[in-house]
Amino acid sequence: KYNFVYFGNQCQNFKENFKGHIENKEVDSILHNTKFSIISEENFQSLFSLECITNHVNLFYDSSKMDKNHLTINNDKLLNIDYDNINLSIEKIENYIDNFNKLNKPFEKKDFNN
């Protein structure tokens, strides 16, 4: 039902659609056609997260595991899920994917000088 790939470090017991460590050019190509991504809990401001934002990818993240950040406040493309509650997270992710055309919004422009 859903098409997905992942790259970087391989998840335990999950080998399907794993690309391994790939060049940035391939990352950019994948993200150009990506609607959603799940970012890792340890670093919201990673290069990968910024590349997702640049490519208008909707980002799933867990706000309870990240430092409070002005990017995460009132932005409809940053979608909060609970990494510790897998079933609820999957349900939310499926809902967002199934309702993409209705829920998708452009990134909000922020004034970082204030």
Secondary structure by P-SEA (a helix, b strand, c coil): cccccccccccccccccccccccaaaaaaaaaaccbbbbcccccccaaaaaaaaabbbbbbccccccccccccccccbbbbbcccaaaaaaaaaaaaaaccccccccccccccc
